[in-house]
Amino acid sequence: MITSFLAYASPTLRTILIRAALHLLGFFYPPINAALKRIRQSPGVPVPNSTLPYWTTPPSSLAQHNADPSIPLPESADIVIIGSGITGTSFARAVLGHISGNDVQGKPLKIIMLEARDTCSGATGRFVEFFHPFFQTYFVVKELTERIRNGGHITPVLYSDYIGLKETHGKEMAKQIIRFRLAHLEELLAVAKEENLLDDSQCRQVEAFDVFHDTGLFRKALSWLREYQTDLPEESLHFKVYESPAELEALQLSTKTVGCISTRAGAVHPYRLVTGILSHLLNSYSSNFELFSHTACTDIKTTDDGLYTVSTPRGAIRTAHVVHATNGWASHLLPGMRGKIFPARGVMTAQMPRTGLGEKPPGRPWTGTRSFVFYPSSSVGEYDYLTQQQQQQGQSTPHYPPPDGELMLGGGLWRAIVSEIGAADDSQYSPKVENYLRQALGSYFSVKGESGEKEKVRGVWSGILGVSADEQPWVGRIPEAVTGRHGNGEWIAAGYSGEGMVHAWMSGKILGSMVLGIEDDARLPSVYKIDVERWKKASFEEFVASYVEL
């Protein structure tokens, strides 16, 4: 009854009711109040002493590019990009490589990229997953149709998300969103090949498995898949279902597994892909593209002549365009986006597989050719995700040592979600989540004849993701009502909610076309575009209301 009431209540009334409910919960459980405060306040700039991601070992030669404070900043630029992750890199590559990337005099546009810490040290260089709504502890939450994960996956959420997208946005828009996500696999493979980074980045196709331990949830997933296949037959060609004991044993899955669904997807070493591309851009466009690491943007102001002043501890830059590619930190410089895009902290690990894992079937090892999302319970909100680096012993690239088949496992955030929502400090992480991840793989895989050997943990770290209050990325020119500043030269691509690998590259690329004044790319779903109406409607309370079922 309450669900029906919320569905028909006006947005204003719904917001008031949800806000009241949250405050009531906070009265009985104070950590909720702390989480709500974090969501609505500035995330600040990235902390200087972050945990060390396994992805960034060894660091790129660009890690501290132009970090020396004695190196002067340029006084002006045509475009300033804030953030050196996958979004900012895609944007820079699109603009620099386009024939229209010149000013009105025909000179190449001057682009400056600023990074608060080491190059590519945000989510792209960390890749941690996020969450399903943390209110399942306090409300009865409906089975969500969105999962948020990362860790080098080029694995879009498809059938499990499609049903909800169709209900919210209609069938045709839901199809467009799915196709936009799917486009990233071929796009990133093509970019890695063009940049001669296939070996360094390990960008490749894999088979992605959704693994279920609960029969009811597995059957529900199969029903979602059937509807997806009916509406999107061409996009469904690669799906397979495994549920016989013999099939599951051959996949080396534990006896707890009741079934799994697989499809074609991708995997990549995101840090090496992005830093490799940036290196090429700096070499190819040395006269008009510069990167300054350890140079945080602290403020943005407009000038009387219609330009922007971008302030840093090293000085200020005058520019006509500012591109916000900071994802979880976006609202620090855009106060209007607080509560619209908010940070969340997750944990990821690198572990060495136990003996025999990945060696089946005989003669056909699967090390580095699969990725997984595991659902250990009846709730779709409890999941872990896993990808694996390739194993190329003795086959190092010119820039990096050979990968060793490391298992890159993240998840478990539902065990500490209240403390992690709104958290933007990646110098620490939840001990509860860490302890869980250290032992989780033991219940997911089974190696015939194993003697109780466990995976060996090589690294644990945290990272910050940007979560969108209306569950869709924000892409485009930012209205003055949002920036609070006069001018129409601020742009954004952010709020990927942990699905950056299937949103960020194309979003950054299309944003580049927008800034250049090129006709909008029809592939970008219109619900991703930022406008005042969407901005006013999106709120954390609406985010909660969309999941509540009492």
N, C-alpha and C positions, 0 to 999 in steps of 0.2 A: 504494500500500500504506500509506504514512504517513498519507494522507488518511483512509483507512478506519479506521486505528488511532485517529486523533484523534477521529473521529466516535463511536467506541464507548468511548473512554476517559472516566473520570469527570471532572467539571468540575475537581476538585482536581488530578488528574494532568495534565489538559490544560493547566491554568494553569501548573503547574510546568515542563512541557516547553516551552511557548511562552516562558516567562520565561527559561529556560536558553538557548533559541535566540536570543532578543533580546540577552542578555548576550554570547553568542558573537559575534554580528554586531557588537556594540559594541566588542569587542576588536579586530576588524579595521577597523572604521570608527567611531571615537570619537564623531562627531556624533550617532550613534544614542543613545548613552548620555545625551547632553545633552538630546535630545528626550524620552526616557523620564523624565528628572528633571523636566522642565518639566510633563509631563502629570500628575505625581503631587504637584506642589507648588501652593501658592496662586498664582492669577494676579494677586493684588494688586488694587488699585483702578485704574480707568482712568488712564492717564498724562495729565498736563495739557497736553502740547504735541503733540497728535496731528496727523497730516497733515490737510489740508483737503479734505473731500469736495466734489466738484462739485455734488452734490445740495443742499448747504447754502449755496450761493451764489445769491442773497443770503440771509443768515440770516433766520429768522423773528423777529418782534418778541418772541417768547417765549424766544429763545435764552439769555438771561441773566436770566430771570425770577426775582426775589427772590435774586439772586446776592450782593447787598450784605451782607457779614457783620454789618453793624450792625443789620440787620433781625432781630428776635428770632424764634427758632423757637417754635412752640407747645409747651407742656410736655406735652401729652397729645393723643391721637387715638384713634379707634376702630380705624382701619386705617392702617398705614404701607406704602406701596408703594415698593419700591426699584427704580428704573429708570423712565425716561420714554419708552421706545420703544413699539412697536406692542402688545406684550403688556400692559404696565402701563396704557396708554391704553385698550385694549379692556376690561380689568378695571374701571378707574375708570368708564368709560361704562356698563358693565353694572350696577354697583352703584348708582351715582348715579341712574340712570334707572329703576330698578326700584322698584315700590311697597313692596317689603320692605326698602328701603335705609334703615331707621330702627332706632333702638335700642329697648329694651323700653319706654321711656317714650313712644315715638312720635316722638322727635326725629330729624331726619336724621343719619345717621352722619357723623362727622367723618373725612375722609380726607386724609392728607398724602402727597404724592409727592416723593421725594428723587432727585436726579440728581447724579452726581459731577462732571460737566462741563456744557457747554451742553446745553440741552434737546434730546432726541432726537439725541444725538451718538454713540450706539453703533451696532450693526449696522443698525438701521432707517434711520439717517441716512447710512449708508455703503454697505450692500449689496454685499458682496464674496462671491464663491463660495468653496466649500471644496474638497474633494478626493475622490478615490478612494484607497484605501489606498496608502500610500507604500512598502509592502514589495514592490511589484512589481519594484523594482530588485534585490531580493535573493532573493525567492521567485518561483516561477511561480504567478501569481495567477489565480484563475478569473475569467471574464468577470463583472463585477459587474452586479447588477441594480438598483443604486441610483446615481443621479447627484445631486450636490449643487451647487446653483447659486443665484444670486440676481442682483440688479441691477434691481429693479423688476418682475420677472416674477411674475405670478399664474399660473404655469404648473406645475401639479403633475407630478411624475414618475408616469407612468401605466403604459403597457404594459411598459416596460423594467424596472420595479420589481415589477410584479404577480407575476411568476413566482416570484421569491425570497420575496415576502411569503406567497404561497400555500404554498410549501415549509416556511417557518418557522412560520407561524401558522394554516395551514388556509385553505380557500377562502373561507368566510364572513367570517372576520376580515380577510382580504386585501381582500375587496370593501368591507367597512366602512371600512377605512383609505383606499382609493381614493375612496370617496364623501365622506369627511370632507375630504379634500384638495380635491376638486372643488367642494364647497360654498362654498369661499372666494371663488370668482369672483363668484357672484351676491351673496354676503354683502357683500363689499367694494364692489361697484357700488351696492348698496342703501344702505350706510352713507354713501358719498360723496354720493349723491343726497340723502339725508335731511339731511346736514350742509351742503348747498349747496356742496360742494367738488369737483364734477366738473371744473370748469375749472381750478382751482388745482392739483388733484392729477393731472390728466390720466388719471384712472381710466377705463379703456375696455376693450372687447374687441379682441383682435388675433388674427391667425393665427400660431401657433407652429410653427416648422419644426425638425425634427431633420435635420441635413445630414451625409451620410456621404461620405467620400473612399475608403473601402475596401469592395470588393465583398463580401468575406466577412462583415464586420461588418454591412453593410446587409442581407444575406440573413438573418443571425441576428436582426436587429431585426424583420424582416418576420415571422419565425416567432413571436417574442414577441407581436407585434401580433395575429396570427391567434388565438393562445390567449386573449389579452385580449378580443378581439371575441366569441369563443365564450362566455366566462363572463360578460361584461358588455356585452350587445348595446345596451342603452339608452345607456350611457356611451360607446359607440363610434360614435355617429351622425355625428360631425364629422370623422372621420379621412379623410385623402386620401394617396395615394401618387403621387409624381412620379419618373419615372425615364427618360423619353425625352429625348434631347438637346434637342429643341425646347422641351419643358416647362422643363427646367433653365435653358436660355438665357433664356427669357421671365422667369424668376425672378431673373435677373442673377447667377446663381451661377457660380463659376469652372468651367473645363473639368475640374478635378480631381474634381468632384462626380459620384458614380455613382448617387445617388438621395437622396430625402428623404421624410420622413413629416411631415404637418402635422395640426393639430387646432385647435379653438377654445381660446383662452386669454385672459389679460388682462395688462395692463401698468398701472403706476401710478408716480407720483412719491411714494415712500413718506414722505419727510421732510415734504412739504407736506400730505399727508393727515393724518399724525399730529399735527403741530403745529397744523393747522387745527382738528382735533377738540379738542385740549387747550384751545385758545383759547376755543372755544364752551363747554366744560365750566367753565372758570374764570369765564366771564361768567354762565353759568346757575346755578352753584352757589357763588357767591362767599362764602356764609356757612359752607360746610362742606367746601370743597375748596380746597386750597392746593398749589402747586408751588414747590419750592425747588431751583434749579439751583446748581451748584458747591457742593454739600453732600453729600459722600461719607459713606456709612454705613461706619463703621470697626469696629463691634462690636455684638453683640446679647447681652444677658444676661436671665435671668429674674429676677423679683422674688418676694418671699415671698408676695405676694397673688395670684400666678398671672398677672401681666402680664409684659410684655417692656419692657426699656429699650433703645432704639435709639440708639446713640451716634454723634455726628458731631463734627467740629472746632468746630461752632457751638453745641454743646449736645446734650442728650439729650431723647428723646421717649418717654413711657410709652404703651404701646398694648396692646390685646388681640390684635391680629392683625398679622402681618408677611408681606407678599407679596414673594417673591423673583422679580423680573422682569428679571434681569440676564444671563441666557443664558450667554455665554462666561466671565463673571466670577462665576457663581453659587457656585462652590466656595470663593471667598474667605471668605464668611460661613458656608458650609456645608462644613466640612472633610470631613465624611462623603461628600461628592459628588466629592472629588478622584479622578480616574481614572474616574469615572462620567460626568461632563460635563467636557470639557476644551476649552480655547480653541485656535483655529488662526487664522493670519493669511493673508489673501489680498489680492490687488491688483486694482484696477479703474481704468479709464481713461474719459475723455470725449473723443471725437474727432469732428471735423467731416467729413462724408462728401465724397468726391471728386465732381467735377462729373458729373452724369448719374445717380449712384446714387440709386435710389428713384423715378426718373421713368418707369419702364416698368411696364406697357404704355402706349402713347401715350394720353394723356387720362385715365389711371388711375394716378396716382402712388401708391406704397405707403409713402412716408415716414411713420413713426409707426404703421403698421398691422400690423407684423410683429415677431416676436421669433425668435431662433435659438439652437440649441445645435449647435455644429460638432464633428464627430469627424474629425480630420485623419489618423488612423492606424487600424490594425487593433485597437487597444485602446480599449475603452469607458471606460477610466480616463484617457484623454487627450482633453480636450475644452475648448472655450471657449464662452462664452455672451454673447449680445448682445441688448439691447433698444434702442429708439430713442425719443427724445422726439418729440412732435409738432412740426409746423412751423406756427407761427401768427404770422408776421411782422406787426407792427403791431396785434396783437390781445392786448395785455397785459391781465392781470386786475387788479383793484384792489390786489392785494398783491404781485404779481411781474411781472417783465418777460416778454415772450412767449418760449416755447421756440423753438429754432432747428433742430430736427431732429438734435440731438446723438446720436451713436452711443455707447451706454454698454456698453463691452466689458470683460469680466473673464475670468479663466481662467489657463491656463499654470502652475497651481500645481504640477503634476507635475514641473516643471523644478527646483523648489527645496523639495520637500515636507519633507525632513528638518529644514531650518532653520526652517520655518514651523509645524510641528506643535507645539502647546503654547505657542506664542508669543502673548503678550497685550499686546505693545507696538505700538500703531498709530501711533507717531511715526516709523516707518521702514517700509521694505518691501524685498523682494528685487530687486536690480538685474537679475538674470537674468529674472525674470518681467516686470518693466517693459520691458526691451528686446524681449522676445518679443512682448508685447502691442502695442508701437508699430508692429510690422510685420505682425502676424497677418492683418489684414483684407485685405491685398494678395493673399493666397492663397485667400480665401473668396468674393470677388465679382469680377465681370467686367462692365465697362461697354463696350458696343460703341463702337469708335472712340476709346477713351481714349488719352491720350498719355503714360501713365506717371505721372500725377498720383496722389499718395497722400493718405490721410486726415491731417488736421492735429490733433495732440494738444492738447487744451485743459486737461487736468488728469489727474494720476495721484495715487492715494491708496491707503491700506490700511485694513483694518477687521478686527474680531475676531468670529468666529462661535463658537457653543457646539456641540460635537460630542458626541452621546450614545454611550456605549460599547456599548449594545445597539441602536443605530440608530433608536430611537423616542423621541419627546419624553417628558418627565417632567411630569406634571400632577396636582395634588391636594394634600391635606394631607400634610405631611412628618412621618414618624414620629420619635419621640424618639431612636430608635437612630441615625438619620441626623443630626439636628441636634446631638445631644449635650447638649441642654438639656431641662429638664422643661417640660411644657406641650404643648398641642395646637393652638396658634394660628399655626404657621408654614406657609406655603403656597408652591407653586412652579408655574411654567409656563416651561419652558426646555428646552434641548437639542434644537434643531430641525435641527441638522446642515446648516445652509445652506439649508434649505427653509422659512424663517420665513414667507414670504408665503402659504404654503398650510397653515400650522399655527398661527401665533401668534395671529391675531385670534380664531378660534373657541376656542382653548385659554384665552386670557385671559377671554373672555366666559363660558365654562363654569365657569372657576375662580371667577368672581364669584358665580355661582349656588351653587357649593359653599360659599363663605364665608357666604353668606346663609342657608344651610341649606335651600335649595330642592332638590327631587328632582333627582338626577343627570340630565344630558342624555344621552339614549340614543345621540346621535350620536358621543360621544367614545369611540373604541376603548378597550376595557378594557386593552389592552397599553400604553397611554399612562399609565395611572394608576400612581402611585408607591406601593409597599408594601415591607415589609422583605424579603420573599422575592425580589422582583425586584432590589432594591438589593444584596442579598448576591451574587446571581448575576452581575450586570453587572460586567465588568472589562475593562481594556484588552487583557489576554491573550485573553479570549474574543472580543473584537472582532477581534483579529488571526486567531485560529483559524478564525473564520467565513469568512475569505477565502483561507486558505492551501490550495494544491493542489500537492503535490509529486509 
